């Protein structure tokens, strides 16, 4: 879905695809020039190397639904974020869209009453949206006030990528299984002292998928609790942040201040032994000539945990083709489509009842039961990430006091969430 979820972490996808000419408010009322064929437009931000997998799924739908023609328009996430809110709020724009790679974006569209609740199609039938088959964290994130507003356009987890050649040279025979082994291996694989010739791990702290929350979760820490109040200043969170920030600053296990793209480039260039990343990165790393290993995230004191990543796919409230749009989402999230998408993309299926045969994909699927979404269910998630958490990481890896910085971050978070405790 993205080479790194926040920029082009951001992004993922395809060669030139024809944009839909119509929009939900101005397209034909149910028939096009094809004699009763309903035309649906889908706007997505899948601009990375896995984009063809999404287009292939659309093509499969069109082939099996002769009375519906879906056209996918792929644009940069930033462009979608700039135009889609106003379009949907005024009854314009595409019939369906993936507005952002952040599940929390659904709150923006619910607030403007511009996204269609999907409740009428929720169920266990073949032509329904079986939300019970999604991991519970995903269903919870897309459900607001008892209404389901989105389905997963994709679903991924983060695993530990490692360079087998570097591991062998260091005398390490397998990927770390525990957090203690993880720290020890990261140190052992860092070569060259203060000016490393090889880094133990490639960590990013901005414009990226969320690597650092995993390090906190492993230790029993978190950023915000279920009540919306900050937990970034808890003992477990501060200890994890202090440990890993110290490894970066004092042990030089990773460059400071990397974006997700920087982190990928460093690992691809065989200058880092490990990286936390999603399934979208595997092909690129293999093409770079890395003898690649993929393993589950090491287990810390809090038990198995990793990051879940999903992009919400939603229907415009004012679409003139509600029935067909719901049919498309039902098909997209069905067993057949999800098995096909997983095979073509390397992502785990968005459903827990689809068997995964590929051992590499199985590593990512294995993490789904204990995977967590970043700042899920918080209307202010984007602000917390941009204004508080990301700056905090930058401060810590440059030597700031962990407890004092976390205390200040907690205060800012509680203001954003309106925490009263």
Secondary structure, 3 states (H helix, E strand, C coil): CCCCCCCCCCCCCCCCCCCCCCCCCCCCCCCCCCCCCEEEEEEECCCCCCHHHHHHHHHHHHHHCCCEEEEEEECCHHHHHHHHHHHHHCCCCCCEECCCCCHHHHHHHHHCCCECCCHHHECCCCCCECHHHCCHHHHHHCEECCEECCEEEEEEECEEEEEHHHHHHCCCCCCCCEHHHHHHHHHHCCECCCCCCEECCCCCCECCCCCHHHHHHHCCCCCECCCCCECCCCHHHHHHHHHHHHHHHHCCCCCCCCEHHHHHHHHHCCCECEEEECHHHHHHHHHCCCCEEEECCCEECCECCEEEEEEEEEEECCCCCHHHHHHHHHHHCCHHHHHHHHHHHCCCCCCCCCCCCCHHHHHHHHCHHHEECCCCCCCCHHHHHHHHHHHHHHHHCCCCCHHHHHHHHHHHHHHHHCCCC
